[in-house]
Amino acid sequence: MTAPAKKIRPLVVGNWKMNGMGAHLRELRRLNTGLSKHKFGCDVAVCVPATLVHRLSTMKFGAKIMTGGQDCHGAQKGAHTGDVSAQMLKDAGAKWVIVGHSERRTEVKRGGHGETSKLVREKVLAAQMAGLRSIVCVGEMLTERKSGDTLKVVGAQLRQSLPDTCNAPDIVIAYEPVWAIGSGLTPSVEQIGAVHAHIRKALTRRFGDAGAAFRVLYGGSVNPSNAAELMAIANVNGALVGGASLKAADFSRIIGAYRR
Ligand code: PEP
């Protein structure tokens, strides 16, 4: 039986992907100014390219906008040209790191990095060791949705990507249907609700009562017009936002779903 839902503080995360030069950080200055005018019942983080992590972390935002990276290597250091370790992100000022994003899980021939859930698990462990919080992404492809395999696929990714040592403040799950990312398409409220309920059940089954405290974000074409409806779905504890996080005006309207 699923444990009773606890009061979970939502989290809204921006994912800039491979976008943004130093000058683009002024959008976050604008965002910060906008956020300062109201009270919000959520935490906010922005996962910028590794080149901007240090600069963002040293901007004077107080605790309002937390800094994140978008990926880390599973090893602490070594001969891995071009990679960044969790410790390095932490050292640069990051508090969060995204792991297992579908753009990294996708096969190499389709432009991804072919990352498996086993590798994602290693990255979560590396992040834990470095003292970084992880946002672990899971989600089905359109073919899997159409063949009725969504819950099976998401369940397996979750099981294999999370180490047994998970605890709620340090690990956040992001359900991101691959076909909804950057496409302008979103699943129905019922479809999202069904996957989030499945994830919650899997977390409580595996981690006991602690499983009821994990934040489970929804990601995939979240925008200012649909944010309030999506964030109101049961077991949706925030959002992972790609394209719409690049502009302060759009991102602040999404965060506005949690305005008090
Ligand atoms: C993402 O990059 O994780 C994402 C959800 O992108 P978008 O919001 O652009 O669909």
Boltz pocket constraint, residues with backbone or C-beta under 6 A from the ligand:
constraints:
  - pocket:
      binder: B
      contacts: [[A, 15], [A, 17], [A, 176], [A, 180], [A, 181], [A, 182], [A, 183], [A, 219], [A, 220], [A, 221], [A, 222], [A, 240], [A, 241], [A, 242], [A, 243], [A, 244]]
      max_distance: 6.0
